[in-house]
Amino acid sequence: MKNIFKILLFLALALLLVGLAMLNADRRVGVSYWPGASVRDVPVFLIILGSMFAGVVVAGVVSLLDQVKVRLRVRELERVIRDLRSELRELRNLPIDAG
């Protein structure tokens, strides 16, 4: 169910993006991307697509870094669990001192 919702949301966003690109296909603007550096006559839909692509890339990198951090933490906790189980096994095998 969750996958169907994601697919429908993706399709709706794709249709919105295509519609936006079609409405702005004939419009051109100048872009200053660095002080002293600029480009003239860039279609607006390319700027929109480029901005969205940059956002997806940045979000993907942030998500990837977060996943790496979580996986490292999981690996660390699994090691702690393994060590604690080993210690528990050793303690269970100790003889009971009645003294």
Phi, psi and omega per residue, in radians:
M1 nan -0.712 -3.128
K2 -1.147 -0.657 3.138
N3 -1.165 -0.662 3.114
I4 -1.106 -0.739 3.117
F5 -1.092 -0.741 3.128
K6 -1.102 -0.729 -3.135
I7 -1.136 -0.773 3.122
L8 -1.112 -0.702 3.106
L9 -1.133 -0.737 3.106
F10 -1.088 -0.768 3.128
L11 -1.115 -0.710 3.116
A12 -1.113 -0.747 3.109
L13 -1.152 -0.670 3.121
A14 -1.127 -0.754 3.101
L15 -1.110 -0.710 3.099
L16 -1.092 -0.738 3.135
L17 -1.148 -0.751 3.113
V18 -1.114 -0.748 3.102
G19 -1.080 -0.741 3.118
L20 -1.119 -0.709 3.128
A21 -1.144 -0.697 3.137
M22 -1.164 -0.652 3.136
L23 -1.215 -0.488 -3.074
N24 -1.925 0.336 -3.068
A25 -1.161 -0.562 -3.074
D26 -1.640 -0.050 -3.115
R27 -1.608 2.382 -3.141
R28 -2.260 2.547 -3.128
V29 -2.404 2.906 3.020
G30 -1.713 2.505 -3.089
V31 -2.153 2.216 3.003
S32 -1.840 1.873 -3.071
Y33 -1.765 -0.168 3.103
W34 -2.700 2.574 3.121
P35 -0.988 2.122 3.140
G36 1.563 -0.124 3.133
A37 -2.096 2.211 -3.139
S38 -2.590 2.832 3.113
V39 -2.228 2.396 3.115
R40 -1.825 2.740 3.047
D41 0.987 0.980 3.049
V42 -1.797 2.256 3.107
P43 -1.089 2.452 -3.095
V44 -1.068 -0.658 -3.098
F45 -1.162 -0.494 3.051
L46 -1.189 -0.627 3.089
I47 -1.160 -0.744 3.120
I48 -1.119 -0.817 3.128
L49 -1.097 -0.745 3.122
G50 -1.102 -0.703 3.108
S51 -1.142 -0.744 3.118
M52 -1.146 -0.717 3.113
F53 -1.087 -0.764 3.112
A54 -1.085 -0.703 3.098
G55 -1.109 -0.714 3.116
V56 -1.138 -0.721 3.138
V57 -1.131 -0.801 3.133
V58 -1.097 -0.781 3.120
A59 -1.102 -0.674 3.112
G60 -1.126 -0.729 3.125
V61 -1.150 -0.752 3.115
V62 -1.098 -0.746 3.109
S63 -1.119 -0.724 3.124
L64 -1.099 -0.758 3.109
L65 -1.102 -0.682 3.113
D66 -1.149 -0.718 3.114
Q67 -1.123 -0.685 3.110
V68 -1.104 -0.746 3.128
K69 -1.088 -0.748 3.139
V70 -1.153 -0.743 -3.139
R71 -1.123 -0.676 3.082
L72 -1.114 -0.707 3.118
R73 -1.149 -0.711 3.110
V74 -1.092 -0.771 3.128
R75 -1.076 -0.714 3.111
E76 -1.112 -0.767 -3.134
L77 -1.197 -0.607 3.072
E78 -1.124 -0.647 3.079
R79 -1.136 -0.730 3.104
V80 -1.100 -0.753 3.122
I81 -1.086 -0.767 3.128
R82 -1.066 -0.759 3.120
D83 -1.129 -0.729 3.138
L84 -1.175 -0.663 3.087
R85 -1.137 -0.697 3.099
S86 -1.102 -0.756 3.107
E87 -1.115 -0.729 3.116
L88 -1.098 -0.733 3.107
R89 -1.066 -0.733 3.103
E90 -1.134 -0.718 3.139
L91 -1.179 -0.588 3.120
R92 -1.208 -0.485 -3.114
N93 -1.522 -0.078 3.100
L94 -1.252 2.512 3.093
P95 -1.249 2.599 3.111
I96 -1.423 2.220 -3.136
D97 -1.615 2.046 -3.101
A98 -1.471 -0.055 -2.992
G99 -1.343 nan nan
